[in-house]
Amino acid sequence: MTTQAPEIQVTDKWRVACDGGDGALGHPRVWLSLDEKTGQAVCPYCDKQIVHESVAKG
């Protein structure tokens, strides 16, 4: 059995909300602050990785 890789979202914001998408099938909305050193955050509910565009571009 294989596990699906977590979704990666690129953003230009340093604070983002995640609700898991899919309307009622998602999860409670949480606000995440991207780490200033790594430019990343991970949702504790759905494991979505949020990456700031300055880090994503390399």
N, C-alpha and C positions, 0 to 999 in steps of 0.2 A: 504494500500500500504506500502510495506517495502522498506527501502533503503539499498543498498549494502554497507557492511563495506569497508573502504578504504584498498587498498593493502598495505602490509608491506614488505619492502625490508631491509634485513640485509646486512651490508657492513663492510669492514675492513678499509675503507677510512674515513677521516674527512671532505672531500669536494667531492661532487658528483653532477652529472648532471641528470636532469630529462627532458624527452621530451614526456612523456605520452605513449610512445610505439606506436604500430600500424602504423608506418610509417607516411603517410600523414594525417591519422586520429588522430594523437596525438596533441600536443600543442607546442608552441615555446620552445626551449631548455632553461632551466634556471639552473644556478649553485647554489647549496645550501651548506652552511657550517653547519655541525652538531654542536649543542650547546655542549660546553665542559663539562658542568655540567650534563646535562640530556642525552647526547649522541644521541639526536634525532633531526630531522628536518621534516617539512611537506611542500610538494610542494603546492604553492599557486594556481596552475591551476587544478591539478587532485586529490589533498588531499592525495596523496601517503605518507605514513609514512616511513621515512628512519631511521633505528636504527643501531647504531654502534654495532659490534659483542661483545664488552666488556660489553655492557648493556644488550644485548639479552641473554647472557649466565647466567646473574643474578649475 
